[in-house]
């Protein structure tokens, strides 16, 4: 009788361990996925915007006359 009881306890303990291990692994994988999402959000927020640097689009509105004037001032021959 005691041998049967020991066998049942061992089966139950052995049967529950993989379930516990699965839950622990599942939680780790969930945390890992959360960290990856957080890293992606941080990468997106780090992107530099020219407007943040104070450059705006002023350098895009330069006329040909202004370019020639700057070239003459710097003695650049093209």
Buried (B, 14 or more C-beta within 10 A) or exposed (E): EEEEEEEEEEEEEEEEEEEEEEEEEEEEEEEEEEEEEEEEEEEEEEEEEEEEEEEEEEEEEEEEEEEEEEEEEEEEEE
